[in-house]
Amino acid sequence: MITLAAVAQNNTNSPYTRFGYGQLGMDAPGQLRAMGGVSTSMRDSRYINPSNPASYSAVDSMTFMFDIGLAGQYSRFRADGGAEMGRWNANLEYVTMQFPLGRYLGFSAGFMPYSSVGYEFGGRDSVQIPVEAHQQPRYAGYTLDFMGRGGISQVYAGLSAELFRHVSIGANAYYMWGDVDHYRTLQFDASTYESEEIFSSLKVSDFRFRFGIQAYHTFSKRHNVSLGVVYEPKKKLGSRYVKLEANSNDTIVPFNSDSRFDLPTYIAIGLSYTLDDRLTVAFDYSQQQWSKAYYENRKDSLQDAYRIGLGISYQHNPYSRRYADRVMWRVGTSLYNSYLKDASSSNFGISFGVGLPLRNSNSMINATLEYNHHAAEPQMNLREDLFKLTVNAAFSEAWFHKRKIR
């Protein structure tokens, strides 16, 4: 039986990251993570939304914005055999900036992880050795260990333009780089049996693009409705792949290093409604078509991934002088599945957040608490409960205002 024993690597510590590219990151800012990750239709001059590049044109014509997000998380794992463990880790979530290039043009750039890999687990078991019918059963004990580390990072630059005052279009260009390494070791107690080690390494370096559009309108000066769509085409990933297998006889077997790896087609649609600049309700649906993407020259290990999000935010009076009236409250929920067939059960999350405005400023400190539940993983019979606290500082300053000289 494989026992539960893991050690954090990099910015995640989940055995789920043994498959595929690992744990995929979220590109929504902290404010929108508190609303269940809804982002496709969201546009606001008070935050940066890299999820839909069409949102950049919402930036105020005199404002420079900067946002940095940090997160700490506690992961609790439970195996069907009763084993349980918990792990802490913390990391930088993202760094973004945004500023206007004109009255109807907005620009944004930043850094964020695309995926993270980090795990170390294993255990002892035994296998029955074939014997003659008249002989007593014999067993060979062995230790099986798994370890992985690394991840894929990305930087982006995006441009958005507002058309006809009710439509905005935008595009992001990303550069991705990183290394993902996996190790598997099988060691028999008796030297008469052949042990083995398998090592694989994926090195990534490539560009990709995302396109977005938002349509929005205000009715009766009180009701604002926004519709957003995001599209990202399938992409053959520029990469170098190495896989080696070594046994106890010092025999090294190289595998095909020309394996193909893809990024999937991504489609998202979202709808939001805002009342009096106080109450916002938003809905998102997104899909990644992983079933049509190659991973290590195969299409049978991945499946389409979907995500449904619903979020609400409330601010009693954004124009009030009372501090309590300008505090922003957020809540959200999401339902999603993994892009890995080996972890295909539906998962869900809930989130809560608060935005604390800085006095005499348009800047805001945001805190988001998320809970995510990942159902049992078939091969390891493992459940994961994730508690994550994200804190981000969104600075908004009037850098482009011309001072009058008296």
C-alpha positions as CSV (number, residue, x, y, z in Angstrom):
1,M,0.0,0.0,0.0
2,I,1.3,3.5,-0.9
3,T,1.3,5.5,2.3
4,L,0.7,9.2,2.5
5,A,3.9,11.2,3.0
6,A,4.5,14.4,1.1
7,V,6.9,17.3,1.2
8,A,6.2,20.8,-0.3
9,Q,8.2,21.7,-3.4
10,N,8.1,25.2,-4.9
11,N,4.6,26.8,-4.5
12,T,2.4,23.7,-4.2
13,N,2.5,20.4,-2.4
14,S,-0.2,18.3,-4.0
15,P,0.2,14.7,-5.3
16,Y,-2.3,15.7,-8.0
17,T,0.6,17.6,-9.7
18,R,2.2,14.3,-10.6
19,F,0.1,14.3,-13.8
20,G,0.0,16.7,-16.8
21,Y,1.6,20.2,-16.4
22,G,0.7,20.2,-12.7
23,Q,-1.7,22.5,-10.9
24,L,-2.8,25.3,-13.2
25,G,-2.8,28.8,-11.9
26,M,-5.6,31.3,-11.9
27,D,-5.1,34.6,-13.7
28,A,-8.0,36.5,-12.0
29,P,-6.9,39.2,-9.5
30,G,-7.5,38.8,-5.8
31,Q,-10.7,40.9,-5.9
32,L,-12.3,38.5,-8.4
33,R,-11.0,35.3,-6.8
34,A,-13.2,36.3,-3.8
35,M,-16.2,36.2,-6.2
36,G,-15.7,32.6,-7.3
37,G,-13.1,33.5,-10.0
38,V,-15.7,35.3,-12.2
39,S,-13.7,37.6,-14.6
40,T,-14.8,37.3,-18.2
41,S,-17.4,40.2,-18.1
42,M,-15.8,42.2,-15.3
43,R,-14.4,45.6,-16.1
44,D,-13.6,48.3,-13.5
45,S,-11.3,51.2,-13.2
46,R,-10.4,50.1,-9.7
47,Y,-8.6,46.8,-10.5
48,I,-6.6,45.0,-13.2
49,N,-8.2,42.0,-14.9
50,P,-5.7,40.1,-17.0
51,S,-8.3,37.3,-17.6
52,N,-10.0,39.3,-20.3
53,P,-7.7,41.8,-22.0
54,A,-10.7,43.8,-23.3
55,S,-11.1,45.1,-19.7
56,Y,-7.9,47.3,-19.8
57,S,-9.8,50.2,-21.6
58,A,-11.7,50.7,-18.3
59,V,-8.6,52.3,-16.8
60,D,-9.0,56.0,-15.9
61,S,-7.3,58.3,-18.3
62,M,-5.1,59.8,-15.6
63,T,-4.3,56.7,-13.5
64,F,-1.4,54.3,-13.2
65,M,-2.3,51.0,-11.5
66,F,-0.1,48.4,-9.8
67,D,-1.2,45.2,-8.1
68,I,0.8,42.6,-6.3
69,G,-0.7,39.4,-4.8
70,L,0.7,37.1,-2.1
71,A,-0.9,33.8,-0.9
72,G,-0.5,31.3,1.9
73,Q,-2.3,28.0,1.8
74,Y,-2.9,24.9,4.0
75,S,-3.6,21.6,2.2
76,R,-5.1,18.7,4.1
77,F,-5.0,15.2,2.4
78,R,-6.9,12.1,3.4
79,A,-6.5,8.6,2.1
80,D,-9.1,5.9,2.2
81,G,-6.9,3.9,4.5
82,G,-7.3,6.6,7.2
83,A,-3.9,8.3,6.7
84,E,-4.0,12.1,7.0
85,M,-1.6,14.9,6.7
86,G,-1.4,18.7,6.3
87,R,1.1,21.0,4.6
88,W,1.6,24.8,4.5
89,N,3.3,26.8,1.8
90,A,3.3,30.4,0.6
91,N,4.1,32.1,-2.7
92,L,3.9,35.1,-4.9
93,E,0.7,34.9,-6.9
94,Y,1.1,37.7,-9.5
95,V,2.5,41.2,-10.2
96,T,0.6,43.3,-12.7
97,M,0.4,47.0,-13.8
98,Q,-1.9,49.0,-16.0
99,F,-2.1,52.5,-17.5
100,P,-3.8,54.4,-20.3
101,L,-2.2,55.0,-23.7
102,G,-5.0,57.4,-24.7
103,R,-8.6,58.2,-23.9
104,Y,-9.8,54.9,-25.3
105,L,-6.7,52.8,-25.1
106,G,-5.4,50.8,-22.1
107,F,-2.2,48.8,-21.6
108,S,-1.4,46.1,-19.0
109,A,1.6,43.9,-18.3
110,G,2.6,41.4,-15.6
111,F,3.9,38.1,-14.3
112,M,2.0,35.1,-13.0
113,P,2.5,31.3,-12.8
114,Y,0.9,29.1,-15.5
115,S,1.4,25.9,-13.6
116,S,3.1,24.5,-10.5
117,V,4.4,21.0,-9.7
118,G,5.5,19.9,-6.2
119,Y,5.1,16.6,-4.5
120,E,7.0,13.8,-2.7
121,F,5.2,10.7,-1.5
122,G,5.7,6.9,-1.5
123,G,5.5,3.8,0.7
124,R,6.2,0.1,1.0
125,D,4.4,-2.9,-0.4
126,S,5.0,-6.4,-1.6
127,V,4.4,-8.5,-4.7
128,Q,3.8,-12.2,-4.8
129,I,6.5,-14.2,-6.6
130,P,5.4,-17.0,-9.0
131,V,6.1,-20.4,-7.6
132,E,5.3,-24.0,-8.3
133,A,1.8,-25.2,-7.2
134,H,3.2,-27.3,-4.3
135,Q,5.4,-24.5,-2.9
136,Q,4.5,-22.0,-0.2
137,P,3.7,-18.4,-1.5
138,R,6.6,-16.1,-1.6
139,Y,6.6,-12.3,-1.5
140,A,9.1,-9.6,-2.5
141,G,9.1,-6.4,-0.6
142,Y,9.7,-3.1,-2.3
143,T,9.7,0.7,-1.8
144,L,8.0,2.9,-4.4
145,D,8.7,6.7,-4.3
146,F,7.4,9.6,-6.4
147,M,8.8,13.1,-6.5
148,G,8.2,16.1,-8.7
149,R,9.1,19.8,-8.8
150,G,9.1,22.8,-11.1
151,G,6.5,24.7,-13.0
152,I,5.8,27.0,-15.9
153,S,5.9,30.8,-15.5
154,Q,4.6,33.5,-17.8
155,V,4.8,37.2,-18.5
156,Y,2.2,39.0,-20.5
157,A,1.6,42.3,-22.3
158,G,-1.9,43.3,-23.4
159,L,-3.6,46.2,-25.2
160,S,-7.3,47.1,-25.2
161,A,-9.4,49.6,-27.2
162,E,-12.9,50.9,-26.6
163,L,-15.1,51.1,-29.6
164,F,-18.4,53.1,-29.9
165,R,-18.4,53.6,-26.1
166,H,-20.2,50.3,-25.5
167,V,-17.7,47.7,-26.9
168,S,-14.1,47.0,-26.0
169,I,-11.7,44.5,-27.6
170,G,-8.3,43.4,-26.4
171,A,-5.4,40.9,-26.8
172,N,-2.7,39.5,-24.6
173,A,0.6,38.1,-25.7
174,Y,2.3,35.7,-23.3
175,Y,5.8,34.4,-23.1
176,M,6.1,31.1,-21.2
177,W,9.1,29.3,-19.8
178,G,10.0,26.8,-17.1
179,D,11.0,23.2,-16.3
180,V,8.9,20.3,-14.9
181,D,10.7,17.3,-13.5
182,H,9.3,14.0,-12.4
183,Y,11.1,11.1,-10.6
184,R,9.9,7.6,-9.9
185,T,12.0,5.0,-8.0
186,L,11.2,1.3,-7.4
187,Q,13.6,-0.4,-5.0
188,F,13.3,-4.1,-4.1
189,D,14.5,-5.2,-0.7
190,A,16.3,-8.2,-2.2
191,S,19.1,-7.5,-4.8
192,T,18.0,-10.5,-6.8
193,Y,15.1,-8.5,-8.2
194,E,15.7,-5.6,-10.6
195,S,15.0,-2.1,-9.3
196,E,14.4,0.9,-11.6
197,E,14.4,4.6,-11.7
198,I,12.5,6.8,-14.2
199,F,13.2,10.4,-14.8
200,S,11.4,12.8,-17.1
201,S,12.0,16.5,-17.7
202,L,10.0,19.0,-19.8
203,K,11.6,22.3,-20.7
204,V,9.2,25.0,-22.0
205,S,9.9,28.2,-24.0
206,D,7.2,29.6,-26.2
207,F,4.6,32.4,-26.9
208,R,0.8,32.2,-26.9
209,F,-2.0,34.7,-27.4
210,R,-5.5,35.4,-26.0
211,F,-8.3,37.6,-27.3
212,G,-11.2,39.2,-25.6
213,I,-14.3,41.3,-26.2
214,Q,-16.7,43.0,-23.8
215,A,-20.0,44.7,-24.5
216,Y,-21.6,46.9,-21.8
217,H,-24.4,49.4,-21.3
218,T,-26.0,51.5,-18.5
219,F,-29.8,51.7,-18.3
220,S,-31.6,54.5,-16.5
221,K,-28.3,55.6,-14.9
222,R,-28.6,52.8,-12.3
223,H,-28.4,49.4,-14.1
224,N,-25.2,48.4,-15.8
225,V,-25.0,45.1,-17.8
226,S,-21.8,43.7,-19.2
227,L,-21.2,40.6,-21.4
228,G,-17.7,39.2,-22.0
229,V,-16.1,36.6,-24.2
230,V,-12.6,35.3,-24.2
231,Y,-10.9,33.0,-26.8
232,E,-7.5,31.4,-26.9
233,P,-6.6,29.1,-29.8
234,K,-4.9,25.7,-29.5
235,K,-1.2,26.0,-29.4
236,K,1.6,23.5,-30.1
237,L,4.0,24.1,-27.2
238,G,7.6,24.8,-28.0
239,S,9.4,22.4,-25.6
240,R,12.2,19.9,-25.1
241,Y,11.4,16.6,-23.5
242,V,13.8,14.0,-22.0
243,K,12.8,10.7,-20.4
244,L,15.3,8.2,-19.1
245,E,14.8,4.8,-17.4
246,A,17.6,3.1,-15.5
247,N,17.7,-0.2,-13.7
248,S,19.9,-1.9,-11.1
249,N,22.1,-3.3,-13.9
250,D,23.2,0.3,-14.8
251,T,21.2,0.0,-18.1
252,I,19.9,3.4,-19.2
253,V,17.1,3.4,-21.8
254,P,16.3,6.8,-23.4
255,F,12.7,7.4,-24.7
256,N,11.5,9.5,-27.6
257,S,12.5,13.1,-27.0
258,D,10.4,14.5,-29.9
259,S,7.1,14.1,-28.0
260,R,4.5,16.7,-28.8
261,F,2.9,18.9,-26.1
262,D,0.0,21.2,-26.7
263,L,-2.0,24.0,-24.9
264,P,-5.7,23.7,-25.4
265,T,-8.3,25.9,-27.0
266,Y,-9.8,28.1,-24.2
267,I,-13.3,29.6,-24.4
268,A,-15.0,31.7,-21.7
269,I,-18.3,33.6,-21.5
270,G,-19.5,35.8,-18.7
271,L,-22.4,38.1,-17.7
272,S,-22.5,40.7,-14.9
273,Y,-25.1,43.1,-13.6
274,T,-24.3,46.1,-11.3
275,L,-26.9,48.2,-9.5
276,D,-26.1,51.8,-8.5
277,D,-22.3,51.0,-8.4
278,R,-23.0,49.2,-5.2
279,L,-24.2,45.6,-5.9
280,T,-22.6,43.4,-8.5
281,V,-23.7,39.9,-9.5
282,A,-21.6,38.0,-12.0
283,F,-21.6,34.6,-13.7
284,D,-18.9,32.8,-15.7
285,Y,-18.5,29.6,-17.7
286,S,-15.2,28.5,-19.2
287,Q,-13.9,25.5,-21.0
288,Q,-10.5,24.2,-21.9
289,Q,-10.5,21.6,-24.6
290,W,-7.7,19.4,-23.3
291,S,-9.2,16.3,-25.0
292,K,-7.9,17.6,-28.3
293,A,-4.5,18.5,-27.0
294,Y,-1.4,16.3,-27.1
295,Y,0.5,15.5,-24.0
296,E,3.6,13.4,-24.5
297,N,2.4,12.5,-28.0
298,R,-0.9,11.2,-26.6
299,K,-4.5,12.5,-26.4
300,D,-5.9,9.8,-24.0
301,S,-4.6,11.2,-20.7
302,L,-6.4,14.5,-20.7
303,Q,-10.0,15.6,-20.8
304,D,-12.0,18.8,-21.3
305,A,-12.1,20.9,-18.2
306,Y,-14.9,23.3,-17.3
307,R,-15.4,25.9,-14.6
308,I,-18.7,27.5,-13.5
309,G,-18.4,30.6,-11.2
310,L,-20.9,32.8,-9.5
311,G,-20.0,35.9,-7.5
312,I,-21.5,38.8,-5.6
313,S,-19.8,42.0,-4.4
314,Y,-21.4,44.8,-2.3
315,Q,-20.2,48.3,-1.3
316,H,-22.7,50.4,0.7
317,N,-21.7,53.7,-0.8
318,P,-18.5,54.1,-2.9
319,Y,-18.8,57.9,-2.7
320,S,-19.3,58.3,1.0
321,R,-16.9,59.9,3.3
322,R,-17.5,57.3,6.0
323,Y,-14.9,54.6,5.8
324,A,-17.3,51.7,6.6
325,D,-19.5,52.7,3.7
326,R,-16.6,52.3,1.2
327,V,-15.5,48.8,2.4
328,M,-16.1,46.2,-0.3
329,W,-17.6,42.8,0.6
330,R,-17.4,39.8,-1.7
331,V,-18.5,36.2,-1.8
332,G,-18.5,33.5,-4.5
333,T,-18.7,29.8,-5.4
334,S,-17.4,27.7,-8.2
335,L,-17.8,24.2,-9.6
336,Y,-15.1,22.7,-11.8
337,N,-13.3,19.5,-12.9
338,S,-9.7,18.6,-13.5
339,Y,-8.2,18.4,-16.9
340,L,-6.6,15.1,-15.8
341,K,-8.5,11.8,-16.4
342,D,-6.8,10.4,-13.3
343,A,-8.5,13.1,-11.2
344,S,-11.8,13.4,-13.0
345,S,-14.3,13.9,-10.2
346,S,-16.1,17.2,-9.9
347,N,-14.6,19.7,-7.4
348,F,-16.1,22.8,-5.8
349,G,-15.0,25.9,-4.0
350,I,-16.3,28.8,-1.9
351,S,-14.7,32.1,-1.3
352,F,-15.1,35.2,0.8
353,G,-13.3,38.5,0.6
354,V,-13.1,42.1,1.9
355,G,-11.6,45.2,0.2
356,L,-10.2,47.9,2.6
357,P,-9.7,51.2,0.9
358,L,-6.8,53.4,1.9
359,R,-7.7,56.8,3.2
360,N,-7.5,59.7,0.8
361,S,-6.7,57.3,-2.0
362,N,-8.3,55.1,-4.7
363,S,-5.9,52.2,-3.6
364,M,-7.3,49.2,-1.8
365,I,-5.9,46.3,0.3
366,N,-7.9,43.1,-0.5
367,A,-8.0,39.8,1.5
368,T,-9.6,36.6,0.1
369,L,-10.2,33.3,1.8
370,E,-10.9,30.3,-0.4
371,Y,-11.9,26.7,0.4
372,N,-11.6,24.1,-2.4
373,H,-12.4,20.5,-2.2
374,H,-10.9,17.9,-4.6
375,A,-12.7,14.6,-4.6
376,A,-11.0,11.2,-4.4
377,E,-8.3,10.6,-7.0
378,P,-8.9,7.1,-8.3
379,Q,-5.4,5.8,-8.4
380,M,-4.4,7.0,-5.0
381,N,-7.8,7.2,-3.3
382,L,-6.9,10.6,-2.1
383,R,-9.1,13.6,-1.1
384,E,-7.7,17.1,-0.8
385,D,-9.1,20.1,1.2
386,L,-7.4,23.4,0.4
387,F,-7.6,26.6,2.5
388,K,-6.0,29.6,0.8
389,L,-5.6,33.2,1.9
390,T,-4.7,35.7,-0.8
391,V,-3.8,39.3,0.1
392,N,-3.2,41.8,-2.7
393,A,-2.5,45.5,-2.7
394,A,-4.0,47.3,-5.6
395,F,-2.5,50.8,-5.9
396,S,-4.2,53.4,-8.1
397,E,-2.5,56.8,-8.4
398,A,-3.1,59.8,-10.6
399,W,0.4,59.9,-12.2
400,F,-0.6,61.5,-15.5
401,H,-2.3,64.5,-13.9
402,K,-0.8,67.8,-14.9
403,R,-0.1,70.1,-12.0
404,K,-1.1,73.7,-12.3
405,I,1.5,76.3,-11.5
406,R,0.2,79.3,-9.6
